[in-house]
Amino acid sequence: LPLPMLALMLERVLGAQAVVETEGDVRFLKKNVPSAGGLHPLEAYVFIRKVADVSPGLYHYHPVAHELSLLPEQPENLDGFIKSMLAGQHWFSDAHVIVVIACRFERNFWKYRNHAKAYRAVVLDVGHVSQAFYTEATAQGLGAFVTAAVNEEDFERLLCFDPLVEGVLAVCGF
């Protein structure tokens, strides 16, 4: 996959188009995908497998800076880890780019305290992001997938997630 195509995909689907600062330290990101309450609680962790000029590995995508940061925590066997994370769905595991969509729950839960709609809103947000990946991949002539049938435990253990604070909801790829 050419690097400019990856950059375009990430910018159009996950990138912040603007940052709005309100009272105090509250900042809202404006993106091309909707988010309940404008909170954008989703984070993208990107497995690069086959992208020109980018070393294979696990990266975090920064939506404001529009950059990938190689994470210090890397799986020992990238392909094996991805196949395990995808719960054996080998037809997805050879995608050039695999994006793990995780949620930082506190970004929504502070606004929707003690309410089931906080989680429903997060699930809707994942749907918006996955559909945007499909739309952009189609526009670029790429195939895409989304799955919630994932083995999130190994991924969350690798990145030392506290599942009550941050957790994997879906995996997209193209």
C-alpha positions in Angstrom: 0.0 0.0 0.0 1.5 3.4 -0.9 2.1 5.6 2.2 0.1 8.6 0.8 -2.9 6.3 0.4 -2.6 5.2 4.1 -2.2 8.8 5.2 -5.3 9.8 3.2 -7.4 6.9 4.7 -6.4 7.8 8.3 -6.9 11.6 7.8 -10.3 11.3 6.2 -11.6 8.7 8.7 -9.9 9.4 12.0 -8.1 12.8 11.6 -9.2 15.9 13.5 -10.3 18.6 11.1 -10.3 21.2 13.9 -10.0 21.5 17.7 -12.5 23.6 19.5 -11.5 24.8 23.0 -14.3 25.8 25.5 -14.2 26.8 29.1 -11.4 25.5 31.2 -9.4 22.7 29.7 -12.2 21.2 27.7 -11.3 20.5 24.0 -13.6 19.0 21.4 -12.3 17.5 18.2 -14.1 18.1 14.9 -13.9 15.0 12.6 -15.4 13.8 9.4 -17.4 11.1 11.4 -20.1 11.9 13.9 -19.7 11.2 17.6 -22.2 11.3 20.4 -21.9 14.6 22.2 -18.9 15.4 20.0 -16.7 13.5 22.4 -14.8 11.2 20.0 -13.8 8.6 22.7 -12.3 6.2 20.2 -8.5 5.6 19.7 -6.9 3.9 16.8 -4.0 1.5 17.1 -2.7 0.6 13.7 -0.9 -2.6 12.7 1.1 -1.9 9.7 2.0 -5.0 7.7 2.6 -3.9 4.1 2.9 -0.2 3.6 5.7 1.4 1.5 8.3 3.2 3.5 6.8 2.2 6.9 8.3 -0.6 9.1 5.8 -3.3 10.0 4.6 -3.0 13.6 2.0 -1.6 16.0 1.4 2.2 15.9 -0.9 4.7 17.6 -2.6 7.2 15.4 -2.7 10.8 16.7 -5.8 12.5 15.2 -4.7 16.1 15.8 -1.0 15.8 14.7 -2.1 13.3 12.0 0.9 11.1 12.7 1.7 7.5 13.6 3.8 6.7 16.6 5.5 3.3 16.8 4.6 1.9 20.2 7.3 0.6 22.5 5.2 -2.5 23.2 5.4 -4.8 20.1 4.2 -8.4 19.7 7.0 -10.9 19.3 5.4 -12.4 16.2 3.3 -9.7 14.4 1.5 -12.0 12.0 0.8 -14.6 14.6 -0.4 -12.0 17.0 -2.8 -10.5 14.4 -4.2 -13.9 13.5 -4.8 -14.6 17.2 -6.3 -11.2 17.8 -8.7 -11.8 14.9 -9.9 -15.0 16.6 -8.5 -17.1 13.7 -10.2 -15.2 10.9 -7.3 -15.8 8.6 -9.1 -14.2 5.7 -8.7 -10.9 7.4 -5.2 -11.4 9.0 -3.3 -10.7 5.8 -4.7 -7.2 5.3 -2.0 -4.5 4.6 -3.3 -2.3 7.5 -5.3 -3.4 10.5 -6.9 -0.8 12.8 -7.9 -1.7 16.3 -10.6 0.6 17.5 -10.5 1.1 21.3 -12.5 3.3 23.5 -11.4 5.5 26.3 -14.7 5.1 28.2 -14.2 8.1 30.6 -14.5 10.4 27.6 -18.1 9.5 27.3 -19.0 8.4 30.8 -18.3 11.8 32.4 -21.1 13.3 30.3 -23.5 10.4 30.4 -23.0 9.4 34.1 -24.7 6.3 35.3 -26.5 5.9 32.0 -26.7 2.9 29.7 -26.7 5.3 26.8 -23.0 6.0 27.4 -22.1 2.6 26.1 -24.7 2.7 23.3 -23.2 6.0 22.1 -19.8 4.4 22.0 -21.1 1.5 20.0 -22.7 3.9 17.5 -19.4 5.7 17.2 -17.6 2.5 16.2 -20.3 1.9 13.6 -19.7 5.4 12.1 -15.9 4.9 12.0 -16.1 1.4 10.5 -18.6 2.6 7.8 -16.2 5.6 7.0 -13.4 3.1 6.5 -15.6 1.1 4.1 -16.5 4.3 2.2 -13.0 5.6 2.0 -11.5 2.2 1.1 -14.1 1.9 -1.7 -13.2 5.4 -3.0 -9.5 4.4 -3.1 -10.2 1.0 -4.8 -9.3 -1.0 -1.7 -11.1 -3.8 0.0 -12.1 -3.3 3.7 -13.5 -5.3 6.6 -14.8 -4.8 10.1 -15.2 -7.4 12.8 -16.1 -7.5 16.5 -15.2 -11.1 16.7 -11.8 -10.4 18.2 -9.6 -11.7 21.0 -9.1 -8.4 22.8 -7.4 -9.8 25.9 -4.0 -10.3 24.3 -4.1 -6.8 22.8 -5.2 -5.2 26.0 -2.5 -7.1 27.9 0.1 -6.0 25.4 -0.8 -2.3 25.9 -1.5 -2.7 29.7 -5.1 -1.5 29.3 -7.4 -1.4 32.4 -10.6 -2.8 30.8 -12.7 -0.5 33.0 -10.9 2.5 31.5 -10.0 1.5 27.9 -11.1 -1.5 25.8 -11.2 -2.9 22.3 -14.5 -2.7 20.5 -13.8 -3.6 16.9 -11.1 -4.2 14.3 -11.1 -2.7 10.8 -8.7 -3.3 8.0 -8.0 -2.6 4.4 
